């Protein structure tokens, strides 16, 4: 199946495209066929959706970043799909004034 362009992210180590209920539509790289990670991400998204972002709840969650060790999972919800990109995480050292 098509990866919706997420497979072309230059520094991506892997990707998942999921349905709202957690079915894997497509995957690749280090996340190829990684159903355990897919299930954890879907649970995280469902929990996060229950937390109001603004008082009037008109601004729904769109993105989540999860940093685990030296990797970051960039999660975006769009058009009833969950897009996940795994990338290397290397924070910049703050400049000293």
N, C-alpha and C positions, 0 to 999 in steps of 0.2 A: 504494500500500500504506500501511497505518497506520504512523505514526512512533513508536508506543509511548509517546506523551506527550512525547518529547524535543523535539518541535516547539513545545511550549508554554513552554519555559524563557525567562523574560522578557528576559534580557540576551544571549541567544544570537545570534551572527552567522550561524551555520549549523550543520548537524548531519548525521551519517551514522549509519545503522544497518547493520551488516555481519554476515555469517555468519562463522564461524570460519575459513573458507577465503578470505575477502575479497570475496565477492559482495555488492554493494550491495542491501540490502533496501529502504531508503528514504533520501532525502537532501533537503536544502533549504537555502535561504539561500546564503551564499558557498560552501558545500560541495556544492551541488546537482550531481549527476553528476560529482563530482571523483574519478575512479577512481585518479589518480596519488596523491593524498593517502590514499585508502583503502588502496592497496597498501602504502604506507610505514607506515601505522598498523598494519596486520595483521602486517607483518614485525617491527615494534617489539614488539607484544604477544607474538608467538611467541618472540622472544628473551628478553623479560622473564619469560615463564613458565618458562624453563629455569633461572632464577636462584632458588635456594631463599630464601624469605622468612624462614622459621624453620628451625632445625636438623632438626626432625622432618618438615618439608615438609607439615604438616597445615594450614598457613595460606596458601592459595593467593593469588596476586595478585588484587586486585579493582579497583584504580584506579591510573591513571597520569595525571600532569599534565605536559604538555610546554609550556614557555614558549619562544616564538620571537618575538623583538622585542617588539612591543606586543600580542601575542595569546597566549592560552593554549588548548591543546587538552585538554579534560577527557575522559579515556577510561575507560569502565567496562565490565567484562566481567560479563555476567549471563545465565544461561539459554542458554548456547552462542551468545550474540550479543555483538557489540562495539558499544557506544554511544559516539559522539563528539559533543561539543559544542564549537564554537569560540566563544570569548568574548574581549572586550577585556581586556587585562591592564594594570592600573594599580596597582602595589604602593604600599602606604602607607609614607610616610617614617617611620623609627623615631623614637620620642619620645626626646629627649635628657634625661638625668637630671641 
